[in-house]
């Protein structure tokens, strides 16, 4: 992998992790265009995902600080309830990661057709969430947190946007726009970090290919993913508050249709 390829893939990961257009789908398309084998670049994939998590910590550090300050009070306050909801939302994706990881990895390697189809599903979800007008709720309930977690678990499929699925599901359940972007970005931090650690452990044990990527391209990809992630995270929060997800729905529909045609 050259530094230029690392730069482009890092930018793709950082931008699409938060924009509701599927980072995994776009990374698959990018790797396909560059002729790269994803199995040979596990370390790079892990690093750019960690970079986007760090960008979340930077942009939402006030909210994270608020949660931890409340937890240290050792009482059932608003902060503790919020943390419990995050834990509940992690249950479905944790089950998928433990019991169905091999199946998911097989799907990831099944070509661009699945990516195109899932981009179309993302477009449908975003369109429904834009036009639906459910009764508004002031806070995210435990039930809603679990359902949103189910959406996140389904979004392990390449092309099905994680942020798009979780935000759209939350909006369809009646949760406020200003609450959903923040919750969607915070709930993904533990799963991504956990998966990164497990992948690195497997790589060190020789169970997965770490790839022969040089240090400079790795650094370029990491920095690109971090900087673009910071910009995309902040931008996406404002977009969700303004309720303009329909434009991303149109983009996903076009991208999905083109991807399907290219894969046939």
C-alpha positions in Angstrom: 0.0 0.0 0.0 1.4 3.4 -1.0 1.1 6.6 1.1 -1.4 8.0 -1.4 -3.6 4.9 -1.2 -3.4 5.1 2.6 -4.3 8.8 2.5 -7.4 8.2 0.3 -8.6 5.2 2.4 -8.0 7.1 5.6 -10.0 10.0 4.4 -12.8 7.6 3.3 -12.8 5.9 6.7 -12.9 9.2 8.6 -15.6 10.8 6.6 -17.9 7.8 6.1 -17.7 6.5 9.7 -19.9 9.4 10.8 -21.8 10.3 7.6 -24.7 7.9 7.0 -23.2 6.3 3.9 -21.4 3.2 5.3 -17.6 3.3 6.0 -17.3 -0.4 5.4 -19.0 -0.2 2.1 -16.9 2.7 0.9 -13.7 1.1 2.1 -14.6 -2.1 0.2 -15.1 0.0 -2.9 -11.9 1.9 -2.3 -9.9 -1.3 -1.8 -11.4 -2.8 -4.9 -10.5 0.2 -7.0 -6.9 0.2 -5.7 -6.7 -3.6 -6.1 -6.0 -4.2 -2.5 -6.8 -7.4 -0.5 -8.5 -6.5 2.7 -7.3 -9.6 4.4 -3.7 -8.4 3.9 -4.3 -5.0 5.5 -5.8 -5.9 8.8 -3.5 -3.6 10.8 -4.3 -0.6 8.6 -8.1 -1.2 9.0 -7.7 -1.5 12.8 -5.6 1.7 12.9 -8.0 3.9 10.9 -10.9 2.6 13.0 -9.0 3.5 16.2 -8.3 6.9 14.6 -12.0 7.6 14.1 -12.7 6.5 17.7 -10.2 9.0 18.9 -11.8 11.7 16.8 -15.1 10.9 18.6 -13.4 11.3 22.0 -12.1 14.7 20.9 -15.3 16.1 19.5 -17.6 14.7 22.3 -15.2 15.0 25.2 -17.7 17.2 27.1 -20.4 14.6 26.9 -18.0 11.8 27.9 -16.7 13.9 30.8 -20.4 14.4 31.9 -21.0 10.7 31.8 -18.0 9.7 33.9 -18.5 12.5 36.4 -22.0 11.2 36.9 -20.8 7.6 37.3 -18.4 8.5 40.0 -21.2 9.9 42.1 -22.4 6.2 42.5 -26.1 7.0 42.2 -28.9 6.4 39.6 -28.7 9.8 38.0 -29.2 10.9 34.4 -25.6 10.1 33.6 -25.7 6.6 35.0 -28.9 5.9 33.0 -27.2 7.2 29.8 -24.3 4.8 30.4 -26.6 1.9 31.1 -28.3 2.6 27.7 -25.0 2.5 26.0 -24.2 -0.8 27.6 -27.6 -2.2 26.5 -27.1 -1.0 23.0 -23.8 -3.0 22.8 -25.5 -6.3 23.6 -26.7 -7.2 20.0 -23.4 -6.3 18.3 -21.5 -8.2 21.0 -23.5 -11.3 20.3 -22.9 -10.9 16.6 -19.2 -10.4 17.1 -18.8 -13.5 19.4 -21.0 -16.0 17.6 -21.3 -14.8 14.0 -18.0 -13.1 13.2 -16.9 -15.8 10.7 -20.2 -15.5 8.8 -20.0 -11.7 8.7 -16.4 -11.9 7.4 -17.5 -14.3 4.6 -20.1 -11.7 3.6 -17.5 -9.0 3.6 -15.6 -11.0 1.1 -18.5 -11.7 -1.2 -17.9 -8.9 -3.6 -19.5 -5.5 -4.3 -23.0 -6.8 -5.0 -23.8 -7.1 -1.3 -22.4 -3.6 -0.7 -24.6 -2.1 -3.4 -27.7 -3.8 -2.1 -27.0 -2.7 1.5 -26.4 0.9 0.3 -30.0 0.8 -1.1 -31.3 -0.4 2.2 -29.5 2.5 3.9 -31.2 4.9 1.4 -34.6 3.5 2.3 -33.9 3.8 6.1 -32.8 7.4 5.7 -35.8 8.3 3.6 -38.3 6.8 6.0 -36.7 8.6 9.0 -36.9 11.9 7.0 -40.6 11.6 6.2 -41.8 9.8 9.3 -43.2 12.1 12.1 -43.5 9.9 15.2 -44.4 11.3 18.6 -41.3 12.9 20.1 -39.7 11.6 23.3 -37.5 13.6 25.7 -35.1 10.8 26.5 -33.9 7.5 25.0 -35.4 4.6 26.9 -33.7 1.2 27.6 -36.1 -0.4 25.1 -35.1 2.1 22.4 -31.4 1.6 23.3 -31.7 -2.1 22.7 -33.6 -1.7 19.4 -31.0 0.9 18.2 -28.4 -1.7 19.2 -30.1 -4.2 17.0 -29.7 -1.7 14.1 -26.0 -1.4 14.9 -25.6 -5.2 14.9 -27.2 -5.4 11.4 -24.9 -2.6 10.2 -21.9 -4.9 10.4 -23.0 -5.8 6.8 -20.8 -3.9 4.3 -22.8 -1.1 2.8 -25.4 -0.8 5.6 -24.4 2.4 7.3 -23.9 2.1 11.1 -24.5 5.8 11.8 -27.3 5.9 9.3 -29.0 2.8 10.7 -28.8 3.8 14.3 -29.8 7.4 13.8 -32.6 6.5 11.5 -33.9 3.8 13.9 -33.8 6.2 16.8 -35.7 8.9 14.9 -38.3 6.4 13.8 -38.8 5.4 17.4 -39.5 9.1 18.2 -36.2 10.2 19.8 -35.2 13.8 19.3 -32.7 14.6 16.5 -30.3 16.4 18.9 -30.1 13.3 21.1 -29.6 10.7 18.4 -26.4 11.8 16.7 -24.6 12.1 20.1 -25.9 8.7 21.3 -25.1 7.0 18.0 -21.5 8.2 18.0 -20.9 7.4 21.7 -22.4 3.9 21.6 -19.9 2.7 18.9 -16.8 3.6 20.9 -16.6 0.4 23.0 -17.4 -2.1 20.2 -14.8 -0.6 17.8 -12.1 -0.5 20.5 -13.0 -4.0 21.6 -12.9 -5.3 18.0 -9.6 -3.5 17.4 -8.0 -5.2 20.4 -9.3 -8.6 19.4 -8.0 -8.2 15.8 -4.6 -7.2 17.0 -4.4 -10.1 19.4 -5.4 -12.5 16.6 -2.8 -11.0 14.3 0.0 -11.3 16.9 -1.0 -15.0 17.4 -0.8 -15.5 13.6 -4.5 -16.2 13.2 -5.0 -13.3 10.9 -2.8 -11.6 8.3 -1.4 -8.3 9.5 -0.1 -7.3 6.2 3.3 -5.8 5.2 2.3 -2.1 5.3 5.2 0.3 5.9 5.2 2.8 8.8 4.8 6.0 6.7 1.6 4.9 4.9 0.2 3.7 8.2 0.8 7.1 9.8 -0.6 8.9 6.8 -3.8 6.8 6.9 -4.2 7.3 10.7 -3.8 11.1 10.6 -6.1 11.3 7.6 -8.8 9.2 9.3 -8.4 11.2 12.6 -8.6 14.7 11.0 -11.4 13.8 8.6 -13.2 12.0 11.4 -13.2 15.1 13.6 -14.6 17.2 10.8 -17.3 14.6 9.8 -18.4 14.0 13.4 -18.9 17.7 14.1 -20.6 18.2 10.8 -22.9 15.2 11.1 -24.2 16.3 14.5 -25.3 19.6 13.0 -26.8 17.9 9.9 -28.9 15.6 12.1 -30.2 18.5 14.2 -31.3 20.2 11.0 -33.0 17.0 9.7 -31.3 16.9 6.3 -30.6 13.1 6.1 -32.7 12.8 2.9 -29.7 14.1 0.9 -27.6 11.2 2.1 -30.5 8.9 1.2 -30.3 10.1 -2.4 -26.6 9.7 -2.4 -26.8 6.1 -1.0 -29.4 5.2 -3.6 -27.2 6.4 -6.5 -24.1 4.9 -5.1 -25.9 1.6 -4.5 -27.3 1.5 -8.0 -23.9 2.2 -9.6 -22.1 -0.3 -7.4 -24.6 -3.0 -8.3 -24.3 -2.3 -12.0 -20.5 -2.4 -11.7 -20.6 -5.7 -9.9 -22.8 -7.5 -12.5 
